Amino acid sequence: MNVPQLRFSGFEGDWISTSLGEISNVQTGPFGSQLHNADYVKVGTPIITVEHFGDNRIIHKNLPLVSDADKERLKKYSLALGDIVFSRVGTIDRRVIVRQEEEGWLFSGRCLRVRVNDEGTNKKYLSYYLGTKKCLNEIQSKAVGGTMPSLNTAILSSINISLPKSKEQKKIAKFFDLLVAKIEKQKEKVEKLEQIKKGMIQKVFRQELRFKNENNREFPEWRSIKLNKVLEERKEKGNERNLKVHSVAVRAGVINQITHLGRSFAAKDVSNYSVVKYGDIVYTKSPTGDFPFGIIKQSHIKEDVIVSPLYGIYEPKNFYIGYILHSYFMYKNNTNNYLYSIVQKGAKNTINITNQTFVSKNIQLPCSEVEQEKIAVLLQNTDKKIEKEKEKLMVLEEQKKGFMQMLFV
């Protein structure tokens, strides 16, 4: 029978099989030549492209605006409530559904618009269905092109769709609406805590947030000191110790390479890889997203691990000063400002900097180890709160994945 693994009570019978083209109209957006004379204005109608795709919703940021005249000229590319817009090239598994506040907006040629024309098809149900693993796998398998896969109206129209009766579609869509709302609320909670920590770091380094000693007196003033006064290069190699290979990521920090990337990218011989101990500072020396000069992280892995020999490894004077530096360099402006004057960019965006040069620059830091500990503990406690809320978010997202597999055919 064509039925899902899990079903709401009161519903029975086979789901019907159809194609996306049978229940909707799929249209490509206007291409460069059609947009050539578009007049971008400060006040007008937004036109979206894949850069504005969020988690199944349009991001209202940095939207190009067109004049009323261009809106009229391009009106056949306007969006209506419940339209589903797909990325046409590259990340073809991305999609957004148009909400009420986005009605009348336009979409670009890098997108495909899916507009339901069948009264028996619930628009939100269809949007969630198009996000199932089964559906996305079919889209990927039918896409044309290798390194830059692409879709067209014929390919997207041919995608297989399974539909229950209208009431069951509505029930499923409502269930996922509630679950997605919970996820969005939890994301907001995490983002709020992360903003609180960012503000806390700024106050700490501006010395607007200070602690007092056991005698209720101010700690000594911070001093501008070279990093080599608090960080000592660790030159230990893995040799034959059979340690696990780790990577360094912007958000995850020092993390097992297989866990992070799905497989190991290490060389066959890792004896020359650098040892990283708990609390060590790792500088990657490789451009990553918003960090064009590399990222700086403290290892919070309790066991010894190894990383690429290209990285710089440093043992901090104590764990607390390491945690303060880890928190400070978490933000791109702090990292880029520190590294800009000491890094040389080579061919193909490579980074040229010695391990000694990395610690040769001054930074304003607390002198008292007691104050360092108090600051680090404050930051650690905030991080623990953030991690706790992230774990709740992960649980909700895993629940959604599970239900996506069980509630659809």
C-alpha positions as semicolon CSV with decimal commas, in nm:
position;residue;x (nm);y (nm);z (nm)
1;M;0,000;0,000;0,000
2;N;0,111;0,357;-0,074
3;V;0,090;0,480;0,287
4;P;0,337;0,641;0,531
5;Q;0,510;0,459;0,817
6;L;0,335;0,683;1,072
7;R;-0,014;0,822;1,032
8;F;-0,251;1,043;1,231
9;S;-0,557;0,860;1,364
10;G;-0,876;0,880;1,161
11;F;-0,707;0,865;0,822
12;E;-0,688;0,562;0,595
13;G;-0,663;0,460;0,232
14;D;-0,383;0,480;-0,024
15;W;-0,210;0,803;-0,112
16;I;-0,226;0,889;-0,480
17;S;0,088;0,922;-0,691
18;T;0,125;1,215;-0,926
19;S;0,393;1,454;-1,051
20;L;0,469;1,812;-0,954
21;G;0,378;1,925;-1,305
22;E;0,029;1,774;-1,269
23;I;-0,058;1,980;-0,963
24;S;0,139;2,300;-1,021
25;N;0,290;2,535;-1,275
26;V;0,671;2,558;-1,270
27;Q;0,826;2,875;-1,412
28;T;1,181;3,008;-1,451
29;G;1,254;3,362;-1,338
30;P;1,367;3,644;-1,568
31;F;1,724;3,616;-1,697
32;G;1,990;3,885;-1,726
33;S;1,864;4,020;-2,059
34;Q;1,513;4,063;-1,921
35;L;1,649;4,233;-1,610
36;H;1,905;4,437;-1,803
37;N;1,713;4,761;-1,792
38;A;1,585;4,715;-1,438
39;D;1,615;5,031;-1,234
40;Y;1,727;4,949;-0,880
41;V;1,586;5,202;-0,638
42;K;1,593;5,279;-0,265
43;V;1,218;5,234;-0,227
44;G;1,040;4,976;-0,441
45;T;0,952;4,608;-0,487
46;P;1,204;4,344;-0,371
47;I;1,339;4,083;-0,613
48;I;1,472;3,768;-0,448
49;T;1,750;3,533;-0,552
50;V;1,911;3,232;-0,384
51;E;2,113;3,461;-0,156
52;H;1,785;3,536;0,021
53;F;1,694;3,171;0,090
54;G;1,675;3,090;0,462
55;D;1,538;2,776;0,629
56;N;1,230;2,739;0,404
57;R;1,170;3,114;0,430
58;I;1,289;3,431;0,260
59;I;1,550;3,640;0,442
60;H;1,450;4,008;0,442
61;K;1,803;4,148;0,418
62;N;1,997;4,324;0,142
63;L;1,709;4,282;-0,103
64;P;1,748;4,467;-0,435
65;L;1,445;4,684;-0,510
66;V;1,295;4,766;-0,849
67;S;1,080;5,058;-0,953
68;D;0,702;5,044;-1,001
69;A;0,755;5,054;-1,377
70;D;0,982;4,748;-1,364
71;K;0,740;4,571;-1,131
72;E;0,469;4,614;-1,395
73;R;0,703;4,507;-1,675
74;L;0,804;4,192;-1,485
75;K;0,465;4,118;-1,329
76;K;0,450;3,761;-1,469
77;Y;0,744;3,690;-1,235
78;S;0,563;3,808;-0,924
79;L;0,513;3,589;-0,615
80;A;0,187;3,489;-0,451
81;L;0,109;3,350;-0,106
82;G;0,210;2,982;-0,086
83;D;0,437;2,987;-0,395
84;I;0,745;2,767;-0,350
85;V;1,071;2,903;-0,493
86;F;1,361;2,668;-0,571
87;S;1,727;2,739;-0,629
88;R;1,781;2,657;-0,997
89;V;2,161;2,630;-1,007
90;G;2,418;2,494;-0,761
91;T;2,245;2,430;-0,429
92;I;1,935;2,294;-0,599
93;D;1,792;2,138;-0,282
94;R;1,716;2,481;-0,134
95;R;1,364;2,623;-0,138
96;V;1,147;2,884;0,034
97;I;0,772;2,928;0,066
98;V;0,623;3,273;0,012
99;R;0,448;3,425;0,313
100;Q;0,179;3,693;0,315
101;E;0,421;3,985;0,360
102;E;0,611;3,876;0,047
103;E;0,316;3,870;-0,195
104;G;0,386;4,076;-0,505
105;W;0,764;4,043;-0,476
106;L;0,963;3,922;-0,779
107;F;1,207;3,632;-0,827
108;S;1,523;3,614;-1,039
109;G;1,640;3,383;-1,316
110;R;1,842;3,175;-1,073
111;C;1,514;3,054;-0,926
112;L;1,219;2,836;-1,024
113;R;0,872;2,924;-0,900
114;V;0,627;2,643;-0,818
115;R;0,264;2,763;-0,807
116;V;-0,005;2,512;-0,709
117;N;-0,297;2,503;-0,955
118;D;-0,478;2,202;-0,808
119;E;-0,753;2,270;-0,552
120;G;-0,690;1,937;-0,380
121;T;-0,326;2,019;-0,297
122;N;-0,236;2,201;0,022
123;K;0,047;2,448;-0,050
124;K;0,221;2,408;0,286
125;Y;0,194;2,030;0,268
126;L;0,359;2,040;-0,075
127;S;0,637;2,263;0,055
128;Y;0,717;2,018;0,335
129;Y;0,689;1,721;0,098
130;L;0,942;1,878;-0,138
131;G;1,184;1,884;0,156
132;T;1,171;1,510;0,221
133;K;1,487;1,309;0,172
134;K;1,317;1,097;-0,095
135;C;1,210;1,402;-0,294
136;L;1,543;1,582;-0,263
137;N;1,731;1,268;-0,372
138;E;1,512;1,249;-0,683
139;I;1,579;1,615;-0,760
140;Q;1,954;1,562;-0,722
141;S;1,949;1,251;-0,943
142;K;1,760;1,427;-1,224
143;A;1,965;1,748;-1,218
144;V;2,194;1,816;-1,513
145;G;2,559;1,918;-1,489
146;G;2,841;1,790;-1,271
147;T;3,018;2,039;-1,045
148;M;2,736;2,292;-1,091
149;P;2,409;2,094;-1,107
150;S;2,105;2,275;-1,241
151;L;1,731;2,234;-1,277
152;N;1,482;2,343;-1,540
153;T;1,103;2,351;-1,554
154;A;1,081;2,005;-1,716
155;I;1,300;1,837;-1,453
156;L;1,120;1,993;-1,157
157;S;0,779;1,922;-1,314
158;S;0,867;1,552;-1,343
159;I;0,932;1,505;-0,969
160;N;0,704;1,239;-0,816
161;I;0,460;1,351;-0,548
162;S;0,243;1,139;-0,314
163;L;-0,078;1,299;-0,189
164;P;-0,325;1,192;0,079
165;K;-0,672;1,346;0,086
166;S;-0,701;1,719;0,153
167;K;-0,784;1,690;0,526
168;E;-0,482;1,470;0,593
169;Q;-0,257;1,709;0,399
170;K;-0,382;1,994;0,616
171;K;-0,323;1,793;0,936
172;I;0,035;1,711;0,836
173;A;0,108;2,070;0,733
174;K;-0,027;2,205;1,064
175;F;0,183;1,957;1,262
176;F;0,502;2,067;1,086
177;D;0,406;2,434;1,117
178;L;0,394;2,392;1,496
179;L;0,722;2,199;1,502
180;V;0,898;2,456;1,281
181;A;0,766;2,737;1,505
182;K;0,923;2,562;1,806
183;I;1,252;2,531;1,619
184;E;1,247;2,900;1,520
185;K;1,175;3,003;1,880
186;Q;1,464;2,789;2,004
187;K;1,696;2,937;1,740
188;E;1,601;3,285;1,861
189;K;1,686;3,182;2,218
190;V;2,030;3,059;2,110
191;E;2,094;3,374;1,904
192;K;1,993;3,596;2,196
193;L;2,238;3,419;2,429
194;E;2,513;3,445;2,168
195;Q;2,450;3,819;2,140
196;I;2,466;3,848;2,519
197;K;2,805;3,675;2,517
198;K;2,930;3,897;2,236
199;G;2,832;4,205;2,435
200;M;2,995;4,055;2,744
201;I;3,326;4,003;2,558
202;Q;3,317;4,362;2,436
203;K;3,257;4,494;2,789
204;V;3,533;4,275;2,933
205;F;3,793;4,394;2,681
206;R;3,684;4,757;2,714
207;Q;3,726;4,699;3,088
208;E;3,371;4,816;3,146
209;L;3,309;4,484;3,324
210;R;3,563;4,436;3,606
211;F;3,592;4,207;3,907
212;K;3,724;4,273;4,257
213;N;3,958;4,065;4,467
214;E;3,882;3,897;4,800
215;N;3,946;4,229;4,976
216;N;3,689;4,401;4,754
217;R;3,963;4,594;4,575
218;E;4,018;4,650;4,205
219;F;4,257;4,419;4,026
220;P;4,564;4,575;3,858
221;E;4,510;4,757;3,531
222;W;4,531;4,548;3,215
223;R;4,853;4,574;3,017
224;S;4,936;4,563;2,649
225;I;5,162;4,258;2,615
226;K;5,295;4,041;2,335
227;L;5,112;3,712;2,296
228;N;5,443;3,527;2,332
229;K;5,435;3,629;2,701
230;V;5,124;3,414;2,757
231;L;5,153;3,159;2,472
232;E;5,445;2,923;2,416
233;E;5,472;2,727;2,092
234;R;5,420;2,353;2,130
235;K;5,643;2,163;1,888
236;E;5,548;1,807;1,981
237;K;5,473;1,570;1,692
238;G;5,241;1,269;1,690
239;N;5,509;1,023;1,574
240;E;5,378;0,668;1,640
241;R;5,122;0,755;1,910
242;N;4,817;0,668;1,696
243;L;4,626;0,982;1,797
244;K;4,299;1,087;1,632
245;V;4,317;1,348;1,356
246;H;4,118;1,665;1,427
247;S;4,015;1,972;1,229
248;V;3,937;2,324;1,345
249;A;3,602;2,483;1,255
250;V;3,462;2,833;1,302
251;R;3,170;2,722;1,518
252;A;3,270;2,378;1,643
253;G;3,632;2,465;1,728
254;V;3,876;2,173;1,755
255;I;3,673;1,873;1,640
256;N;3,728;1,517;1,518
257;Q;3,782;1,534;1,142
258;I;3,553;1,241;1,061
259;T;3,278;1,377;1,287
260;H;3,305;1,721;1,128
261;L;3,370;1,638;0,762
262;G;3,232;1,284;0,730
263;R;3,571;1,133;0,644
264;S;3,941;1,183;0,708
265;F;4,141;1,408;0,478
266;A;4,469;1,336;0,656
267;A;4,781;1,209;0,480
268;K;4,866;0,837;0,503
269;D;5,164;0,921;0,721
270;V;5,054;1,145;1,011
271;S;5,370;1,106;1,219
272;N;5,459;1,469;1,142
273;Y;5,118;1,599;1,253
274;S;5,120;1,837;1,552
275;V;5,001;1,729;1,895
276;V;4,729;1,939;2,058
277;K;4,665;1,904;2,430
278;Y;4,361;2,012;2,630
279;G;4,363;2,391;2,663
280;D;4,609;2,456;2,379
281;I;4,549;2,743;2,135
282;V;4,539;2,640;1,767
283;Y;4,588;2,886;1,479
284;T;4,480;2,738;1,144
285;K;4,664;2,966;0,897
286;S;4,397;2,906;0,633
287;P;4,120;3,140;0,510
288;T;3,768;3,038;0,614
289;G;3,456;3,239;0,525
290;D;3,454;3,562;0,728
291;F;3,804;3,483;0,860
292;P;4,037;3,558;0,563
293;F;4,350;3,526;0,780
294;G;4,255;3,203;0,958
295;I;4,081;3,113;1,285
296;I;4,209;3,084;1,643
297;K;4,056;2,831;1,885
298;Q;4,131;2,669;2,219
299;S;4,108;2,290;2,232
300;H;3,843;2,166;2,473
301;I;3,913;1,800;2,386
302;K;4,023;1,629;2,709
303;E;4,259;1,389;2,530
304;D;4,567;1,452;2,316
305;V;4,487;1,482;1,943
306;I;4,677;1,571;1,626
307;V;4,614;1,835;1,360
308;S;4,771;1,938;1,030
309;P;5,140;2,034;1,062
310;L;5,047;2,361;0,888
311;Y;4,870;2,481;1,204
312;G;5,039;2,673;1,484
313;I;4,997;2,515;1,831
314;Y;5,053;2,709;2,153
315;E;5,038;2,621;2,522
316;P;4,884;2,907;2,723
317;K;5,034;3,024;3,052
318;N;4,718;2,889;3,214
319;F;4,385;2,754;3,096
320;Y;4,201;3,074;3,187
321;I;4,405;3,311;2,971
322;G;4,363;3,056;2,690
323;Y;3,986;3,063;2,735
324;I;3,984;3,444;2,732
325;L;4,180;3,447;2,405
326;H;3,954;3,174;2,261
327;S;3,646;3,386;2,341
328;Y;3,805;3,707;2,211
329;F;3,906;3,553;1,878
330;M;3,563;3,395;1,833
331;Y;3,456;3,716;1,659
332;K;3,577;3,798;1,309
333;N;3,654;4,166;1,374
334;N;3,884;4,083;1,665
335;T;4,063;3,809;1,471
336;N;4,096;4,005;1,147
337;N;4,216;4,320;1,326
338;Y;4,485;4,125;1,511
339;L;4,610;3,928;1,209
340;Y;4,577;4,186;0,931
341;S;4,914;4,357;0,982
342;I;5,119;4,040;1,040
343;V;4,983;3,808;0,770
344;Q;5,104;3,809;0,410
345;K;4,865;3,673;0,149
346;G;5,030;3,457;-0,118
347;A;4,915;3,313;-0,450
348;K;4,577;3,138;-0,451
349;N;4,481;3,315;-0,125
350;T;4,741;3,124;0,081
351;I;4,851;3,261;0,417
352;N;5,218;3,329;0,493
353;I;5,303;3,374;0,860
354;T;5,549;3,200;1,089
355;N;5,451;3,052;1,424
356;Q;5,675;3,308;1,595
357;T;5,520;3,603;1,409
358;F;5,172;3,497;1,520
359;V;5,259;3,565;1,885
360;S;5,469;3,876;1,818
361;K;5,188;4,129;1,837
362;N;5,057;4,309;2,146
363;I;4,711;4,262;2,292
364;Q;4,548;4,416;2,601
365;L;4,508;4,146;2,869
366;P;4,443;4,118;3,246
367;C;4,761;4,072;3,451
368;S;4,614;3,903;3,759
369;E;4,566;3,528;3,726
370;V;4,279;3,552;3,977
371;E;4,099;3,801;3,754
372;Q;4,177;3,584;3,450
373;E;4,007;3,293;3,625
374;K;3,700;3,500;3,718
375;I;3,661;3,623;3,360
376;A;3,708;3,274;3,214
377;V;3,455;3,120;3,454
378;L;3,199;3,387;3,362
379;L;3,251;3,316;2,992
380;Q;3,245;2,938;3,047
381;N;2,914;2,956;3,233
382;T;2,764;3,160;2,951
383;D;2,895;2,906;2,697
384;K;2,740;2,623;2,898
385;K;2,401;2,796;2,881
386;I;2,441;2,840;2,505
387;E;2,540;2,474;2,457
388;K;2,241;2,360;2,663
389;E;2,003;2,557;2,442
390;K;2,182;2,434;2,129
391;E;2,129;2,076;2,245
392;K;1,756;2,145;2,280
393;L;1,759;2,289;1,928
394;M;1,939;1,981;1,797
395;V;1,677;1,754;1,956
396;L;1,396;1,948;1,786
397;E;1,573;1,937;1,449
398;E;1,631;1,562;1,483
399;Q;1,264;1,517;1,569
400;K;1,171;1,705;1,255
401;K;1,399;1,483;1,043
402;G;1,242;1,173;1,196
403;F;0,886;1,290;1,135
404;M;0,975;1,395;0,780
405;Q;1,072;1,034;0,709
406;M;0,774;0,873;0,885
407;L;0,481;1,102;0,797
408;F;0,538;1,112;0,419
409;V;0,538;0,843;0,152
